[in-house]
């Protein structure tokens, strides 16, 4: 009689090249992920920056209900198939109470598996759910390292290196933003771009907006580069029930940077559910600064965006010069 087959305790151990789609939460945790895989002896393979082809392929792979950011993510996943041994697709639900992510981040592994069922890419995943499963980010990555065959000591060392890299990136971004604010010309205008990082820092979406504003001589700050902890705390002055952590951070950043900017550019991807609720509340409740609310969709033309942003910049300049002056009667 043959002995029972033991279940493999390190199913990812044979995988050497790990694909990482440069979309969605990559723009929040990218440095952590890259450093982590390098620290456990793997080679990260990052998909190319988003372009028109990425967006069109993602749209063709998705159903109509998917938001633009999710469609782009699928385009990035497809571009990695065949160039790596496995694709990192984490399942990230929440970081605690009132610190939830959109449900699409929880469903990503299933969405990728079902979309690419014929290609059957190897999906490397971990689960983060502090509220129900009591699995935080650290525990999730320690378990992930074990699935690659790392010892507990090696796993902890990899996590520390990854966390340090992430913290360094956050500190550098914050320092750069402070410098921009300090050096902003007194006669110029400063705009706060309030958007999810996967919009603000995607070269095809937020990058186009950033380039337009830079060409107009506008100093641009990013809401997601403000201190996250302070922003999260401030957000509870705005709402004590808002469930989504990134939207909370955006709201808190707006509240803290409100007096340092001339206007707010509020950007969403069509048809984002959390943003549709949060953006409306921001426009209704945060007063005193002009707000331009843009919704990005799969249309490739930028003429309409340019016109709206140029008009917004003109309004801000006019207001800074004193705005409307009513003649004495």
C-alpha positions in Angstrom: 0.0 0.0 0.0 1.4 3.4 -1.0 1.8 6.0 1.7 -0.6 8.9 1.5 0.6 11.9 -0.6 1.5 14.8 1.5 0.1 18.2 0.5 2.7 20.6 -0.7 3.3 23.2 2.0 5.0 25.6 -0.4 3.0 25.6 -3.6 4.7 28.7 -5.0 8.3 27.5 -4.3 9.0 26.6 -8.0 8.0 30.0 -9.2 10.9 32.3 -9.9 9.6 35.2 -12.1 6.6 36.9 -10.5 4.5 39.2 -12.7 3.1 42.3 -11.1 0.4 44.3 -13.0 1.2 48.0 -13.0 -2.3 49.0 -12.1 -4.8 49.4 -9.2 -3.1 48.9 -5.9 0.4 48.7 -7.5 0.3 52.5 -7.3 -0.2 52.3 -3.5 1.9 49.2 -2.6 4.2 48.8 -5.6 7.5 49.4 -3.7 6.5 47.0 -1.0 5.6 44.2 -3.4 8.7 44.6 -5.5 11.1 44.6 -2.6 9.3 41.7 -0.9 9.6 39.4 -3.9 13.3 40.4 -4.4 13.9 39.7 -0.7 12.6 36.2 -1.0 14.8 35.6 -4.0 12.3 36.0 -6.8 12.4 38.3 -9.8 9.5 40.8 -10.1 8.3 41.3 -13.7 6.4 44.6 -13.9 4.0 45.1 -16.8 4.6 48.1 -19.0 2.9 51.4 -18.2 -0.6 51.8 -19.4 -1.2 52.9 -22.9 -4.1 52.9 -25.4 -3.6 49.3 -26.3 -3.7 48.2 -22.6 -6.9 50.0 -22.1 -8.5 48.7 -25.2 -7.5 45.1 -24.5 -8.8 45.4 -20.9 -12.1 46.8 -22.2 -12.5 43.9 -24.6 -11.8 41.4 -21.8 -14.3 43.0 -19.3 -18.0 43.2 -19.0 -19.7 46.6 -19.2 -20.2 46.9 -15.4 -16.5 46.9 -14.7 -15.0 50.3 -13.9 -12.3 51.7 -16.1 -9.5 51.0 -13.6 -10.5 47.3 -13.4 -10.6 47.0 -17.2 -7.1 48.5 -17.4 -5.9 46.0 -14.8 -7.1 43.1 -16.9 -5.1 44.6 -19.8 -2.0 44.6 -17.7 -2.6 41.0 -16.6 -2.9 39.8 -20.2 0.3 41.5 -21.1 2.2 39.5 -18.4 0.9 36.0 -19.5 3.7 34.1 -21.0 6.5 36.3 -19.6 6.5 35.0 -16.0 5.9 31.9 -13.9 3.1 33.4 -11.9 1.1 36.6 -11.6 0.7 38.3 -8.2 -3.0 39.1 -7.7 -3.7 39.8 -4.0 -7.1 39.7 -2.3 -7.2 42.8 -0.1 -10.5 43.4 1.7 -9.8 45.8 4.5 -7.3 47.1 7.1 -9.8 47.3 9.9 -13.1 49.0 10.7 -13.8 51.9 8.3 -10.7 50.9 6.4 -12.3 48.9 3.6 -11.2 48.7 0.0 -13.6 48.5 -2.9 -15.0 45.0 -3.4 -13.1 44.7 -6.6 -9.8 44.3 -4.7 -11.3 41.4 -2.8 -12.6 39.7 -5.9 -9.5 40.3 -8.1 -8.1 36.7 -7.9 -11.4 35.2 -9.0 -11.9 37.9 -11.7 -8.5 37.2 -13.2 -9.0 33.4 -13.0 -12.4 33.5 -14.7 -11.3 36.0 -17.3 -8.2 34.0 -18.4 -9.7 30.5 -17.8 -8.3 29.3 -21.2 -4.8 30.6 -20.6 -4.9 29.4 -16.9 -2.1 31.6 -15.6 -0.6 30.7 -12.2 -2.1 33.1 -9.7 0.0 34.0 -6.7 -2.2 35.5 -4.0 -2.6 36.4 -0.3 -5.5 37.6 1.7 -5.8 40.7 3.8 -8.9 41.0 6.0 -8.4 42.4 9.5 -12.0 42.9 10.4 -13.3 39.3 10.0 -10.3 37.0 9.4 -7.9 39.1 11.6 -5.3 38.8 8.9 -3.3 42.1 8.5 -0.9 43.0 5.8 2.1 41.7 7.7 0.6 38.3 8.5 -0.6 38.0 4.9 2.9 38.5 3.5 4.6 36.3 6.2 2.2 33.5 5.1 2.9 34.3 1.4 6.7 34.0 2.0 6.1 30.6 3.7 4.2 29.4 0.5 7.4 30.3 -1.4 9.4 28.0 0.9 10.9 30.6 3.2 11.6 30.0 6.9 9.9 32.2 9.5 13.1 34.1 10.0 13.5 34.6 6.2 9.9 35.7 5.9 10.2 38.3 8.7 13.4 39.7 7.2 11.7 40.0 3.8 8.7 41.8 5.3 10.9 44.2 7.2 12.9 45.1 4.0 9.6 45.5 2.0 8.0 47.7 4.7 11.2 49.8 4.9 11.2 50.4 1.1 7.5 51.4 1.2 8.1 53.8 4.0 11.0 55.4 2.2 8.9 55.9 -0.9 6.1 57.5 1.1 8.7 59.8 2.9 10.3 60.8 -0.4 6.9 61.6 -2.0 5.8 63.7 1.1 9.1 65.6 1.1 8.8 66.3 -2.6 5.3 67.6 -2.1 6.3 69.9 0.7 9.1 71.3 -1.4 6.7 72.0 -4.3 4.4 73.8 -1.9 7.2 75.9 -0.4 8.6 76.8 -3.9 5.2 77.6 -5.5 5.4 81.1 -7.0 3.2 83.6 -5.2 1.6 84.7 -8.4 0.9 81.2 -9.6 -1.8 78.8 -8.8 -1.7 75.5 -6.9 -4.1 72.7 -7.6 -4.8 69.5 -5.5 -5.4 66.4 -7.5 -7.7 64.3 -5.4 -8.0 60.8 -6.9 -7.2 57.2 -6.2 -3.4 56.6 -6.8 -4.2 54.2 -9.7 -5.7 57.2 -11.5 -3.5 60.0 -10.2 -0.2 58.2 -11.1 -1.2 56.1 -14.1 0.7 57.7 -17.0 -2.2 57.2 -19.4 -4.9 58.6 -17.1 -3.7 60.9 -14.4 -0.4 61.5 -16.3 -2.3 63.2 -19.1 -4.0 65.5 -16.6 -0.7 66.2 -14.9 1.0 67.1 -18.2 -1.8 69.5 -19.1 -1.6 71.3 -15.8 2.3 71.5 -15.9 2.1 73.0 -19.4 -0.2 75.7 -17.9 2.3 76.5 -15.2 0.2 75.1 -12.4 1.8 73.7 -9.2 0.2 70.3 -8.7 -0.1 68.5 -5.4 -1.5 64.9 -4.9 -4.0 64.0 -2.2 -2.6 60.5 -1.8 0.9 61.9 -1.0 -0.3 63.6 2.1 0.3 61.9 5.4 -2.1 59.0 5.3 -2.5 58.6 9.1 -3.3 62.3 9.6 -5.6 62.3 6.6 -7.5 59.2 8.0 -7.9 60.9 11.4 -9.2 64.1 9.8 -11.7 62.2 7.7 -13.8 61.4 10.8 -14.6 65.1 11.1 -16.2 64.8 7.7 -18.0 61.5 8.2 -18.0 58.8 10.9 -19.6 56.2 8.6 -17.6 56.3 5.4 -16.4 52.8 4.9 -13.6 53.1 2.3 -10.1 53.8 3.5 -8.7 55.5 0.3 -11.8 57.7 0.0 -11.3 58.6 3.7 -7.6 59.5 3.0 -8.7 61.7 0.0 -11.2 63.5 2.1 -8.8 64.0 5.0 -6.1 65.3 2.6 -8.5 67.8 1.1 -9.4 69.0 4.6 -5.8 69.5 5.6 -4.5 71.0 2.4 -7.6 73.1 1.7 -6.0 76.4 2.7 -2.8 75.7 0.8 -4.3 75.3 -2.7 -6.3 77.5 -5.0 -8.5 74.7 -6.4 -9.3 71.0 -6.2 -9.3 68.6 -9.2 -11.5 65.7 -8.2 -11.0 62.8 -10.6 -12.8 59.4 -10.8 -13.0 56.4 -13.1 -16.3 55.6 -14.6 -18.4 54.0 -13.0 -16.7 53.9 -9.6 -19.3 53.2 -6.9 -17.4 54.5 -3.8 -16.3 57.7 -5.7 -19.8 58.4 -6.9 -20.9 58.7 -3.3 -17.8 60.4 -1.9 -17.3 62.9 -4.6 -20.9 64.2 -4.3 -20.4 64.6 -0.6 -17.1 66.5 -1.1 -18.7 68.9 -3.6 -21.7 69.5 -1.3 -19.9 69.8 2.0 -16.4 71.2 1.4 -16.7 74.9 0.6 -14.4 77.8 0.0 -12.4 76.4 -3.0 -13.4 75.8 -6.6 -13.8 72.1 -7.4 -13.6 70.6 -10.9 -15.0 67.0 -10.9 -13.8 64.9 -13.8 -14.9 61.4 -14.7 -12.5 59.4 -16.9 -13.9 56.8 -19.3 -12.6 54.7 -22.2 -12.8 57.6 -24.7 -9.3 58.2 -26.0 -9.7 61.8 -27.0 -8.3 64.5 -24.6 -9.7 67.7 -26.3 -12.7 67.8 -23.9 -10.5 67.4 -20.9 -8.1 70.1 -22.0 -10.9 72.6 -22.5 -12.3 72.0 -19.1 -8.9 72.1 -17.4 -7.9 75.3 -19.2 -11.1 76.9 -18.2 -10.6 75.8 -14.6 -7.1 77.2 -14.5 -8.3 80.5 -16.0 -11.0 80.7 -13.3 -8.5 80.1 -10.5 -6.1 82.7 -11.9 -8.9 85.2 -12.2 -10.1 84.5 -8.7 -6.6 84.9 -7.3 -6.4 88.3 -8.9 -9.5 89.4 -7.0 -12.3 87.9 -9.0 -15.3 89.9 -10.0 -15.1 93.6 -9.0 -18.5 95.3 -8.8 -18.6 98.9 -9.7 -19.9 101.2 -7.1 -23.5 102.4 -7.8 
